[in-house]
């Protein structure tokens, strides 16, 4: 069996064949007149005119011998068949193609269109030239890249040889396009906020830390899509804003978690969490229908239907129902005893972490879609308290397939209350809680100048991964990989 190194050496020799024939094996330009998709769409008109066209692409298959060679090329828009036939092209060009062209090479083809006896649309080659000579072969078509590590390292080959994977990323692009269009149709202004921050606001997560050389200052990559910045824009007088962007969390990986991913957040002045629930329900249903053509999905052992009006469940009541623990009244010891009896691992013994861990256990049993509402103030440091119960907040989460796929609330705009909650978070940080929210005192100062009643909401590509029923890592074009040893 020929080794990769031997194949490479053979292809390098073919470069010299191309050069000796006057062809540049790595030319800077192509003179194509049509993409392959344009060729297919306009086939009848182009072929009836017997007009020469120029197409280009990567050679994906080669078959035939003697005086006739069939091949397929792919330019990213589609695949098209070519026919190289002696008598229809100069002998020198015919022989050069046979002797110098391999699978994976990029070629430019000049010819006329016709249909074969099997009704296959084809270009009859009148001239050709090399665009790029590939030195390494493609994976075998029917087996592709089998090793998952290799698939992620050579994602370009994985996508090239797996139509389903390419379609997934086209669908993902449409997912964010539909999101953006929906927000704009509802008169939200798209904005850009900093990705490097002095303090990481807007979520509870462990950040990536780096150093700003010019300012000689330690800074962090953001863990939310500009939550505290977009709220400043509410104070500045913008009524509706949104941002789609990357966020970074220096935490573990799982089927639902990555360290780098895309989120969308919006902020809506003079609206509350009930307005947010109505709008996000419509957004998710629009995504389902326009991107996938259905509202029914199945993932992680759950089946869910996004159509209709979604029910609401209460945070405290749901935990009580499933575990017998009232997180507002039970002691930390009672929570710990319950977690241990359920064989649930927990990190830290402060009340917020214990409460959150109990909820995450309960969450797994909910197929959804449901709105989880009225979270305790302790786990919602940026949410406005409920007027009839100050221990609870006007917060909602969208729960699907046992997981949270959206988070929103009536934003806290009381500077005195916000300062007190930040002070509590600071004490948690000092006691070693790595997920506690960093206080942002400049944000408190902004609130003192006044921010209107506001609803904020965010969701990320976890929703997309659920809709396609794949681990979130599989839905990343280029997931982070450890270097090879």
N, C-alpha and C positions, 0 to 999 in steps of 0.2 A: 504493500500500500504506500502511495506517495505521501511524504510528510508535508506539513505546511511550509517548512523552509524550502523544500524542493520545488513546490508549486510556486512559491515566491520567486525563486531564482529563474524558473521557466518564464514567468511573466515579465521579469526584468529584461530578459533576452528579447521578448516580443516588443518591448519599448524601442529597442534598436531597429527592429524590422520596420516599425512605424516611422521612426525618424529617417531611416534610409529611403522611405517612400515619400518623404517631404511632409509628413504629418507631425504636428506638435501634439504629443500625448497628454498635455495638460494645458489646453488652449484656454484663453481668458473669456471667450465669447461664443455664443451660438447664434445662428442665423435662422432659427426656426420661425415659421410663419403661423403655425397653429399648435396649440396644446393638444394633447391626445383627446381630451374631453371635447374640445371644439371640433376636432376631426370626426369623432363619432357622431356628435350632434348634427354636423353639417355634411355627413357622408354622401347623401343622395345628391345634393347640389354640387359638391366638389367633384364627385366621381363622374357625374353626367357631363361636366364641362371638360373632362379629361385634362384637368389642370394639375401641374406639378405643385406639390407643397413640400414643406420641410418640417419634420417633427424630430423630437429628440427625447432621450430617456436612457434609463439603465437597462442593460440586457438581463432579462430574468429567466429566459430559457433559450436553448439552441437545439435544433433537431434537423435531421436530414443528412444527406451525403451526396457526393458526386456533383451534379450540376444544379442541384436545388437545395437551398438552406432556408428553413423556416425559423423565425425567432420572435420573441415577445419583448417589447420594451415598456418600461413604466416611467412616467414623468411626474408622478405624484397626483396627477389629476385622473388618470386611468391607465389601462394597459391596452396595447395595440399590437397586432401581428404584422410582421414584415416578411417579405419573400425576396430572397437573393437568388437570382436565376441567371445562369450563363446565357449569353446572347442578349440579355437586357442591360448589361453593365460591362464595362471594360474588363478584360480578363485579369489585368493587373490588380484592379480593385477587388474583383471577386476573390482572387487567390489571397490577397492581403487580409481580407475579412476572415477567411477560413483559417489562416495561419496565425493571425495576431489578435483576434477578438475572443474574449472569454466571458463567462457569466460574471456579472457585476460591473463590467465596463459601461461607460456612458458613451453613446454614439449619437450622431446626427444623421438623419436619413432624408434624402431627397427622392421623391418618386410620385407615382400616380396611384389612385385608389381603385380597387376592384373587389369583387366578391369571389371567393373560391367556390368549388363545386359543392362544398358543404355549407355555403352561404355565410362564410366567415369574412368579415370586413378585414381587408388587408392592404398594405402599401407595397407596391412593386418597386423595388429599389433601383433607381437610376444612377445614384451617386451616394456616397457616404463619407463621413470622416469621424475620427476619434475626437471625443471631448475630454474624457478622463480615463486613463488606464488604471484599473484596480489591481493592486498587488496581492490582495488576499481574497479568498473565495467567499461566497455567501453560505450561510447554513443550509443544510439539505432541506428542501422545501417542505417535505411532509413531516419532518421531525423538528425542525427549527432548533432553537436553543433550549435544551432540556433542563439544564441546571439553573435554579432560580437566581443564584448569585451572578452567574454569567449573563443571564437575561437582563438584570438591572445594570450591570457594567457596560453591556453592549446594547443599550436600549435602542439605538438606531437600527441595528439589525433585527431586533425583536419586533419593532414596529414595521419594518420593511417586509418581513416575511410572515406577519400575522395580521391579516385583514381586520379581524375582530378588534385587535388592540388599537389599530389606527382609527377605526370607527369610534372606539371609546373616547379617544382624545378629541376627535371632531365633535362628539356629543358633549364633552366637558366644556369645550369652547362655547358651544351653543348655550349650555347651562348658564354660564356667566353673562353671555350676550343677552339672553332673555331676562336675567336679573337686572342688568343695567337698563334695558329698555323699559322694564316695568317701573323701575324707580323714576326714570325720567318722565314717563307718561303720567306719573303721579306728582310731577312737579318738584322732585327732589334734585338739588344741585350736586353734581359730582365734584368732590374736592380731593385734595392730596394733603395729608398731614405727615409730620415727621416719623421716620422709622427708627431714628436714633434719639434716645431720651435720657434725661438726667435721672428721672424716676419713672418706673413702669406703672402707668395707671390703667385702670379700666378692667382689670381681671386679677384673679388670684393664681399666680403661676410663677415658676422659677425662671428668671430671665437669663439670656446670654449676656455676658459682660465683656466689654472691650475698652480700649483707651483712645481718647481723642488727643492726638499729639499736639496739635496747634494750641488747644486750650489747656493741655496737661490735665485732663479731666477723665475720670472713669465714667463711662456711659453704658447704656443698655440698648439692646434691640427690643423693639416694642412687642408687647404681648397681646395687644388689642389693636383694632384698626382705628386708632386715634380717638378713643372715647372721650378723654378729657379735653382734647383739642376741638373735637366737633361740638362739645358743649360750650366751649368758648365762642364758637361761631353762632350758637343760639343767643348768647349774651350780646354778640356783635350785631344781631339783627337779621341774620339769615333764618328764614322760617323752616326750611327743610334742606338737609344735606345728607349725602351718603358717600361712602368710599369702599372700593373693592381693592384689597391689597394683601401683601404677605405679612404674616406674623410669625414670631419665633418664641418657642418655649423649650427651655433646657431641661426636658423631662424624658420619661421613658417612652418607648415605642410599643404599640399594640395594633390590633386590627382597626382601632378607631383613633389612634393618636400618632402624631408625628411631631418632630421638632420644628418643622417649617411647613406652612400651609397657607392657603388663601381663605380669607374671611370677607364678609360684607357687613358693614354697620351703617345704620341710618339713625338720624336724630330729627325729631319732628316737634317744633314748638307749638304750644297751645293744644297738645294732645296728651292723652294718658295711656296707661297700659291696656285699657279696654279698646281704645282706638288701634293700638299696636297689634292686638290679637286679631282684630278684624282684617287689617291690612296684610299681615303675614300669612293668615289662612288663605287669602286670595293669591298672594305671591306663590306659595307652595303649590297650590292647585294649578296656577298658570305654568309653572316650571314643569309639573308632571305632564300636562297635556301638550304643551308646545315642544318639549324636548323628547318626551317618551311616548306621547300619544295614549297614555293611560293614567289612571289615578290609583291603580292597584299594584302593589309591589310585595315582594317576599324577600326577606333577608334575616340572617342571624336567628333563624328558627321562628321568626314572627312574620305574619302576613298583615298588611295594613292597607287601608283605602283612604286616600286624602280627600275624597269628595265629601260634600255635605258640610254641616256645622259640627265642629269638633267639641266634644264634652270638656268640662273643666273638673280637675280633681285638686283637693287641698293638700298642701305639703304636710302639715301636721297630722291631719286626719288619715292620710294614706300610710304614713309610717306607723301610726297607732293601730290601724287596721291590720297591717301585715306583721308587725312585731310586738304589739302590745306596749310599746314605749311612747309616752307623750314627751316629745323633745323639748317642750316648753317647761315641763314640770319635773321630769325625771332627773335624778342626780347623775353626775358623771360616772359614778360607780355603777349605777343601774344600767347606763348605756354600755359601759365596758363589759359588764356581766352578760348582757344580751348579745353583744358582738362575739364574745368568746363562746357562748353557747351555740351560736350559729356558725362557728369556725370561720369567722370573717377577720381577715387581717386589718389592722388599723394602724395609722401612723400618727403618733402623738396622742395625748390624753386630754387636750383642751376641748372645751365644749363644742366649738365650731367644727373641728375635725371629726369628732365623734358623731355629731349630728349629720354631717355631710356623708360620712361612711354608711350610716344607717340608711340614708336616703338612697345612696347608690345601690345598696343591696335590694331595696324595694323596687327601684327603677327597672331592674332587669326583668321583672314579671309583667311589664306593661307593653302591649303591642302598639297601642296608639292608633291614630294620632290623638293626643290629648294635650290640653293646656294644663300644666302644673302651675298653681297660683298660690299666692300668699305665703311666701317663704319667710322664715323668721329673720328679724333684723340682723342677727348675729352673722348669718351667712350671706347677707345682702348689703354690704357697706355703702353702696351707691344708690340704693332704692329708697323711694319715699315711703314712709310708714302709712299703714292703713288708718283712716281717721277714726274708725271704731275699735281698733286694737293696735296700740303703738308697738307691740312686740312683733307684729307681722308687717309685711311690705306689699306694695302694689307691684309685684313682680310676676312674670310668667316665663315658663320654659316650655318649648315644644318637645314632647316626648314621643319618639317613634322607635319601634324595635328595641325597647329596653334601654334606650340611650337618649341623651339630650342633643337635639339638633337645632337649637335656636334659643336665645335668651334675651329677654327684654324687660323693661320696667318703666314706671313713672319715675323720672329722674329726681333724685334728692336735690332740692335747690335751697335748702335752709342752711346757711353757712355755719351756724352754731351747732346744729345737729351733725353736719358733715365733719366739722373739726373734732367733735367728740368721738365719732366713729373712727376717724383716722388715728386719733390718739390710742384707741383700743387696738387697732391693727398694729401700731408701732410697738405696743407692749407685747403683742404676740410675736413680732419679729425678734424682739429682744430676748424672748424665751426660747428662740430657736425654730419658730414656725417658718419654714422656707416658702410656703405658699401664701402667707399673709400678704395683703395688699400694701405696697409702699405708700405712705402718706405723701400728698402733693399739696404743700401749703400755698403755692401760688394759685392753685385751683380754688382753694378756700377763699383767697382774696378776690378772685373773679366772682365767686358767688356773692360776696359782700356787695359788689357793684350791681348784682341782680341778674338772674337768669329766669326766663319765663317758664311756666309749666311745660315740661318736655317729656316725650316718650322716646326712649332709645331701644334699639334692637340690633342683635348681631347673629349671624349664622355662618357656617363654613362648609368646606368641601366634604365634611363627613356626611352631609345630606346626600351629596352626589354619590358617594361610595355606597351608601345604603340603597339608593335607587338602582344602581347597577349590580348590587349584591357582590361587592368585592372588598377585600381589605383596603384601607385607604392608601397603603403603600403602592398597591397595584394601580391606583389611579393617578400616581405621580409620574410625570414624564421622566424625570431623572432623580430618583430618590438618592439621598446621601448614602455613600458606601465607604466602608473602611478601606484604606489603601491596601493593596496586595502586599503580603510580607515578602 
